[in-house]
Amino acid sequence: MIASLSGDIFSKNLRVVIVSVSGVGYRVQMPLSDISKLGEVGETIFLHIHTHVREDALDLYGFLSEDSLVLFEQLISVSGIGPKLALTLLSGMDSRQLAQTLVNGDHLALTHVPGIGQKTAQRLVLELKDRLKSGASIASLPTSGSSHLLSDLRSAILNLGYKSQTVERAVKSVEALANQGQTLEVLVKEALKQLN
C-alpha cells in the first residue's frame, strides 16, 4: 500500500492533484482545505496517503498533515461514511475543528456540511466521540500511516547493520515524530542520532 508520496505538482483542480513521482503521475483526491494550501504547478510536495482498494478501483486520498489522515481513517470506519463523504467533511472544517465538534457532540454543526443529514451526524458523534476523546490529540489515534513509516524506518536501520534490539530502541525514540507526520528521512536522521 502507498503510505506517502513526495513529488512535484503536475496539475490540480478543486478535488484532485496529480503528483509526478519519478515520471509516474499519481491521481490523489484531497480535501479542498488542503488543496487550497498547495503551491503552484511544478512545486515539490509531501502527502500522507490513504490507499482505498475496492473491487473495481484503487483510489488515493492525500493529506498535508497526519492529523487529517488519521481523522479521515476514523471517519470512514463509521458505517455509511465513505471516502467521498469523509473528504467533504474535511473540506468543510479543518481536522482539529472537526475533531473538536465530534468530541463536543455537536451533531447540529455537522449538518451544515453538504451531504450530512441529522441521522448521519448523530451516528458520527455516537461512534467517534469517545474514540477521539480518549486520544490526547488526533495524532495519537492509531493510524496505518505512522505504522507504515515506522516499519520502513525499522527496515532502513536494520539494513545499515544494527542489531534488532538496538533498532527497536531507536525506533521507539522517534515514534512521537512519526505521529507528528515527519518524513522518513527526518526519522532516519533522528534515529541514527540516538544510536550514536
N, C-alpha and C positions, 0 to 999 in steps of 0.2 A: 504494500500500500504506500501511496505517496503521502508523506507527513509534512513536507515543506517544499517550497520552490524558491529559488533565488535566480533571478534573470532580469532581462530588460522588458519594459513595456512595449509590445508590438502594436497593440491597439486597445482601445477601451470605449465602452459606452456606459449607460446608466446601470446596467446589470452585470456586464461581463468584461473581464480584462483578458487579453491574450498575452501570456508571458512567454518570451522567447528564451529557451534554455539550451545552449549548445546547438542551435539550429532547429530545435523542435519547439513548435508553438503549443502551449497548454492553454485550453479554454477554461477559465476559472470564473465561477459565479461568485459575486461578492455582495455584501450589503451596501446600499447606497452611501451610508455614512462612511464606510472605508474607502469606496471608490473615489469619493469627493476629496479624500486626503492624499490620493496618489499624485505623483509628479507627472511630468509630460512624457509623451511617447519617446522611447529611447533611454529613459532613466532606469537605473537598476533598482529593483525592489526585492524584499523578502516577505513571503507569505506563509502563514501557518495554514495547513491544508487538511480538510476532512475529505476523504475519498468515499464516495457513496456508490455502492455497487448494487445494481438491480439486474433482473433477467436480461433486459434489453438495453441497458446503458451503464456507463461508468462516468459519473459526474464528479467534478472537483469543485469544492467550496473553499474560498480563501478568506483569510482574516489578517489584519495587520497586527493584532495582539492575541496572545494566547488566551486571555480572558474571554474574548469574543468567541474563539474556537470552542472553549470549554462550555460556555453558555449555549452555543449552538448545539453541541452534542447533548447537553441536558434537555434542551427544548425538543429535539427530535426523538428523545427517549419517551416522550409523553404520547400516549395513544391518540391518533388523529392529527398529530402535528408532523407534517413532512418537511423536507428541506426548504421548499419554496416558501412555506408559511413562516418557518423559523427565520429565513432571510428577511422576510417582510417585517417581522417583529424587530429584528436587529437594525433594520433600516429606519424604523420609526423611532427608536430610542437607542442611545449608546448602551454598551453592555452593562456598565455599572448602574445606570439609571434603571434599566430593565430588571436587573437582579434585585435592586432595592425595591422596585414596585412589586415584584413577586414575594419577597421576604415580608413586606408590609401587608400583603394580602389584598392589595388594591386592584381587584379584578376590573373595576369600572374604568380605570386608566388604560387597561389593556384593550378595552372595547373601542377605543379611539383609533386603533391601528386597523387599516382596511383588511377585511377577511377574518377578523376575530370577533365572534359573537359572544354573548353573555355566557353560554354554556362552556364554550371553549376556554374563555378567560377564567372561569371558575375552576375548570379541570386543571389548567396550567398552575394556578395558585395552589390548589389542593395537592398536586403531585410534586411541585418544586419548592414550595415554601420552606419546608423542614430541611430538604436536601441542601438548599442554598444557605439556610441559616446556620447549619452545622459547620460549614466551612468558614474560616476566618476571612477569606476573600474568595473571589471567583477562582483565582489561580490555584487555590488549594484543593479544589474539587478534583476527583480523579479524571484523568484525560488520557486518551490514547496518544495524543501528540507528544507530551512530555515523556511518556514511557518509551516511545519510539526513539526519541532523541537520546535518552539515557542508554538505551540499548546500543545505538550507534556509537555513543561515546565509549561504552564498555569495550566494544569491538576494536575501536581505534586504538585504545590504550593497550589492550591485550596484544595487538599486532606489533606494538613497539617493544614487546618482550618483557613487560612487567608481569609479576606473579598475580594470580587471580585475587588473592586475599588483599593485596596492596591496591589493586584496581578497584575493588569494591569500596574500600575506604575513600579513595579519591572520588569515585562516582557519587558516593553519599555526600561528600563535602560540597558538591556543586548542584545538588538536587534542587535547592531553592532557586538557583539561577535558571535552571531548565524550566521550572514552573513560571518564572517571570517572562519566559519567551526568548531567552538568549539563544544565539545561533550555536551550532555545533562547534564552529571554530573558536568562539569565546569559551565554551565549556571545556574544550580540549586544553586550551592555554591555561585556564584556571586550575583544572585537574592536575596538569603537569607541574604547576607551581606547588601544589600540595605534596606532590611526590618528591620534589627536590629539596 
